[in-house]
């Protein structure tokens, strides 16, 4: 065994920590002294993320905040929230806890509720970046989930390293900072937020995922080496949830019968697709600007000024993306493939 490999094995936690730090620098995920809000569920991924950022903060000088969202999925949710609150207190980090008024059992609704809540807390407390604990393994699972469900390049690209969040109104939710005895001087209650209007600085609200180069196995290693305490989410083993079936059934089957390195192959594919999609997105924006369609005020005027002869000479892939971009810009609707194709054939045939 070479000296380098031996050194990496003996100091693997430092090596992984350096990898995350390099990813933050190379991919411009965070800036020094920024105010960042970390989403912490209490599970091993988010607890490990918090510890990593806490360790790196000695050289970055961030202002850290923690937010925990309680979906009220199970009877242990309050216990899990308490553990996250204790963790925040031990690190002397600002802590925000949110709870759903009604239990949210649907996975998609839960995600939308969670992101809307986090965006509101971030905006109202002047955080510039939201950090989530998605790992490379999550990225692979999301890629397969989207592919099986049916999607284009945008969906296949899976979880990106960073993106800017759109803003939606929040309903049927409330925020509070939990009143614990050990937080007695840091209690600050926040009023219910309903029907919040768009804010001008929304385009600056960024979400970053600095753990996309780490696997779940590497996260478990750090949890063990650093002796971190995390909660076990019972829903992770519920095979009624589609993502769990991919995690516990589909991926193990692919590793066993097709490719033992399928995780690495899919991770590379996700990275390739992400940057190809970025290229196409920029090209479509450039074309719309050149055709002076991006400045139109309505959908009808945008399509009426569409240069049919010019656009019809473009590759079909660009035609579809331009139609999708125009509809997304003016209606906010995410058209499916069949709808886009019907519109394309109607315009260019």
N, C-alpha and C positions, 0 to 999 in steps of 0.2 A: 504493500500500500504506500502510495506516495505521501510525502510530508504534508502537501497541501490538503489531500483528502482526509488524512488523519487529523489535521488541525480543524477542518470543517466539522468533522464528526464530534470532536471534543468540545467545540464551541458552536454547536449548531444553532443555539438560540441567538447568539450574537450575529451569526451569518444570516439568519432569517430576518432579524431586526434591521440589519444593513440593507437587505434586499427591499424591504418596505420603504426605508428611507430613500433609497435610490429611485424607486418607482415614483415616490412623491416629487422628487426633483426632476427626473427625466420627463415625466408626463404632466408636469406643472399642475399637480393636484391641489397643492396648498402653498400659501405664501407665509413668510415669517410674520409673527405677531398678529395673525388673523384671529378673529373670533369665530370659533367653530363649535357646532352642535353635534354631539355624538349620539346616535340612536342605539340604546342598550336594552336588549330584551331580557338579559340575565343569562342567556345561553352561552355556551363556550365560545362561539365565534365573536359575539359582541363584547364579552368580558375580556377576551384576548386582545381585541382591537383597542379597547380602552387602555389596557396596560401598555400596549405598544406605543400609543400616542402619548401616554403619560411619561414613558421613558424617553421618547424622542423630544419631548417638549423642553427639555433642559437646553437644547440647542436651537429650537425654533421659536420659543417664546409665545406660543399661542395662548389665547384665553379660551379655556375649555368649558363646555356645558354638556350635561347629560340629560337626555329625554327618554322616558320609559312610557310605552303605550300599553294599557291594560285593555284587552279586547273582551275580558270576562269570558274566556273560552272554557276555563275549568276552575275547580275549587281552589287550586294552588296559585291562582293568578295574583292574589293579594300578598301571599308569602313571597312570591317571586319579586313583586314590586318592592317589598320591604328589604330584600337582599340588595337590590340595586340601589336603594336609598342609603343603606348602610355603607355600600361601596363608595358612593359619591361623598358621603360625609367623611369617610376615612381619608379620602384624597383631597378634601376641602374644595370640591368642584360644585358649581351651581347645578341644581337638580330640578327638573320639571317632570311631573307625573301627570298623565292624562288617563281618563277612564271613560269607556263608552257608556252612554246612558242606558242603552239596551245591548244585550250580548250580541256580538257579531259572529255568525257561524259560517258565513260564506267567505271563502278565501279571497276572491276578487274584491268583494265589498270591504273586507278587512284591510286589504292593501290600500285601497283608495282612501278609506277613513284615516289610516295611519299616516299616509303621506300628506293629506290635507292638514291634519293636526300638526305634524312636524313643521310644515311650511308656515303655518300661522304662528307657532311659538318662535320660530327663527326670525320671522319678519318683525314681530312685535317686541323682540328682545335684541334686535340689531345683529344677529348672527349672519355672517357672509357665506358660510359653507356648512352643508349638512354632510355628515360622514356616516356611512352604513358599513356593516361588517360582512358584506358579500365576499365570498372566497372564490377561488378558481373552480372549486367543485360546484358551487352554486351556479356559476356561469355555464358550466357544461350541462347541468340539469335543466336550466332555463332554455338553453339552446335546443335540447331534445324536446322539451315541452312545447316550445313554439313551432318546431319543425313538424311534430306529430299533429299538432292542432291545425297547421296550415298557415304559412306566412311567407313573406318575401324576404329580401336581403335585410331589411330594417329589423324584422323580428328575429331572423336567424343570427344577427350580430350579437344578440343576447345582451348581457349586462355590459355597459361601457364603463371605462375608467372614470369618466366624469360627464355630466350633462347639466343643462339648465332646466329648472322645473317650471312648468306652467302652473298658473294659479286658478284654483277653483274655490267656490264658496263652501264654507263649512256649516253643516247643520247637525243638530242632535248630538252635540258633544260639549264637554266642558273641561276646563283645565284647573289644576290646582297643584300647589306645592304641598306635599303631604306634611302634616304637623307631627314631627317626631321630636322626642325630648332632646336628642342630640343635635337637632337643627334649630333649637329654640331662638337663636338670634338671626337666623337666616330665612325665617318664614316670610313669604310674600305671596299673597293670594292674587290670582288673576281672574278678572270677571269673565263671565261666559261670552264667547265671541260668536255671534250669529250674523249671517249675511254680510260678511266683510267684503268691501269693495276692492277692486284691483288697485294695487299700489305701484307707483311709478318705478320703484327700484326692483321690481320682481325679476327683471332680466339678469340681475346680478346675483340671484340666489342659486347657488351651485350645489350639486350633489356629487360627492367624490367617493370612490370605492378603492382605497389603497391596498386591500388584501387580495386583489384578483390574481396575484402571482403565487399565493399560498394555497395549498390544498387543505382539506379538512383533516387529513392525517398530520400535517405539519402544525395545524392549530392545536390538535390534541397533544402533540409533543410539547408545545410551549405551555399549555395549561398544566401539564404534569411537571415540567422542569421548574416553572415559576410558582408551582403550588397554588394555583388560583382556584377559587371556589366558584362554581357555576351551577345553574339550575338545569334540570332535565325537563324538556318540553315533551309531555306525553303525546301531544298531537303529531310529533315527528314520526311516530311509528304507526299512525293511523293510515291504513292502506286505502281508505275511502277517499283520501286526498290524492289527486293525480300526481303531484310532484313527489309524494312519498313512494308511490308505485314505481316511478322512474328511478328514484334513489335506491330502493330496496329490492326491486325486481329487474327492471330493464338494464341498468348499468352493470350489475353483477353478471347478468346473462351475457352481455356483450363482451365483458372482460374475460369470461370463462370460455366462450365458444368462438369468438371472432378475433379479438385483439386485446391482449393483456395490458397494452399501453393505450387503450382507447381514450382515456382521460387526456393524455398528452396530445393525441391526434386531434381531438375535438377542441381542446384549448387553443391549439395553433390555428385551426380552422376559424374559430371565433375571432381571433386576433386579425386574421387576414380579411375576413368578411367585414369587420368593423371599419377598417381603413378604406376598403373599397367602397363601402356605403358612404363614408364621409366624402370621398371624392365625387361620387355621383350627386350627393346633396349639394355640394358647392357648385358643381357644373349646372345643375338645374336652377339654382338661385341666379347664377351668372346669365343664363339664357333668358330667364324671366325678366331680369333687369334690362337686358339688351332689347328685349321686345316691349319694354315699358309696361309690363303687366303687373309687376309687384306693387306699383303705386296706385293702381285702380282701387276705387272705393267699394265697388260691388262685384259680386260674382258674375252677373250678367254682362256688365261692361267689360270685364276682364276677358270673358270668352268671345264677346263680340269683336274685340280688337285683336284676337288671336290670328296671327299670320299663318293661315292654313297651309299655304304652299311651302313656306319655310319649315314649319314644324313637321309637316308630312314627310319631308325629306330626311328628317332625323331618324335615328334607330328607334325601333318600337319601345325599347326599354326606357329611353328618355321621354318619349311621348307619354307613356304611362306615369312616369314619375312627375312630369309637369302637370298632368291632370290631377294627380293625387295632391300635389303641393298647392295648387290653386284652390281645390275644395277644402283642404285643411286650413288654409289661410283665411278663407271667407266664411266658412260654416263651422269649422272645428270638428267636422265629422271625418271619421277614419273609414274611407271607402274600401270595400273588399275588392278582390281581383275581378269578379264578374261585373260589378258596377263600373269599375274603371274601364274595362274592356268594351262594355256597351257604349260608354260615352266616347271612347277613342274611335270605334268603328263608325259611330254616328257622325263624328266631326270630319274624319279623314277618309272615309270610304267614298 
